[in-house]
Amino acid sequence: MTMLQRAVTVLAVAFFLAVAFQSFQLIHEHSNLEAALAGQEAPLEQAVQIRQETEALAGDTAALADKGNANAKQAVETMRQQGIALRAPTAPAAAAPTP
């Protein structure tokens, strides 16, 4: 085997090992990212549920204030002073009749 053939062989083996190592690292990092994503799903679902419940409560309070409830009016005014606008939920639009 000539010196050039040895050099090319060593270069090819080194390149293969570098690519194999990088592939292993990428696969390992991908599995870590999947685990992190899976760990965030439950708290995210809980946060969405709490937000929906809070928005429903705020909407109900605003609706009571619109109907004249003194305590609800006071709560809405206090929130407005703090820069938070509570609005009564709007009724869903009536579905258009289908022909």
C-alpha positions in Angstrom: 0.0 0.0 0.0 1.4 3.3 -0.9 1.6 6.3 1.3 -1.1 8.1 -0.7 -3.5 5.1 -0.3 -2.9 5.0 3.4 -3.5 8.8 3.7 -6.8 8.5 1.8 -7.9 5.5 3.9 -7.1 7.3 7.1 -8.9 10.4 5.9 -12.0 8.3 4.8 -12.1 6.5 8.2 -11.8 9.8 10.1 -14.6 11.4 8.0 -16.8 8.4 8.6 -16.2 8.5 12.4 -16.9 12.2 12.5 -20.2 11.8 10.6 -21.1 8.8 12.8 -20.4 10.8 16.0 -22.4 13.8 14.8 -25.3 11.6 13.9 -25.2 10.0 17.3 -25.2 13.5 18.9 -28.1 14.7 16.8 -30.2 11.6 17.6 -29.4 12.0 21.3 -30.3 15.7 21.2 -33.5 15.0 19.4 -34.6 12.5 22.1 -33.8 15.1 24.7 -36.0 17.7 22.9 -38.9 15.2 22.6 -38.7 14.5 26.4 -38.7 18.2 27.1 -41.7 18.7 24.9 -43.6 15.8 26.5 -42.8 17.3 29.9 -44.4 20.6 28.9 -47.7 19.3 27.5 -49.5 18.7 30.8 -48.6 22.2 32.3 -49.6 23.8 29.0 -53.0 22.1 29.0 -53.5 23.1 32.6 -52.6 26.7 31.8 -55.1 26.8 28.9 -57.9 25.3 31.1 -57.2 27.9 33.8 -57.2 30.7 31.2 -60.6 29.5 29.9 -62.0 29.3 33.4 -60.7 32.8 34.3 -62.1 34.3 31.1 -65.5 32.7 31.8 -65.5 34.0 35.3 -64.6 37.5 34.1 -67.3 37.4 31.5 -69.9 36.3 34.0 -68.8 39.1 36.3 -69.1 41.6 33.5 -72.5 40.2 32.6 -73.7 40.6 36.2 -72.4 44.1 36.2 -74.4 44.9 33.0 -77.5 43.5 34.7 -77.0 45.9 37.6 -75.3 43.8 40.3 -73.6 46.3 42.6 -70.8 44.0 43.7 -70.1 43.0 40.1 -70.1 46.7 39.1 -67.6 47.4 41.8 -65.3 44.5 40.7 -65.5 45.6 37.1 -64.6 49.2 38.0 -61.8 48.1 40.2 -60.4 46.0 37.4 -60.8 48.9 35.0 -58.8 51.2 37.3 -56.0 48.6 37.2 -56.1 48.5 33.4 -58.0 45.3 33.0 -61.2 45.5 30.9 -63.9 42.9 31.7 -66.4 42.3 28.9 -69.5 40.2 28.9 -69.3 37.3 26.5 -71.0 38.0 23.2 -73.7 35.7 22.1 -72.5 33.4 19.3 -73.8 34.4 15.9 -76.8 32.6 14.7 -76.0 29.9 12.1 -77.0 30.8 8.6 -79.7 28.5 7.3 -78.5 26.1 4.7 -80.4 26.0 1.4 
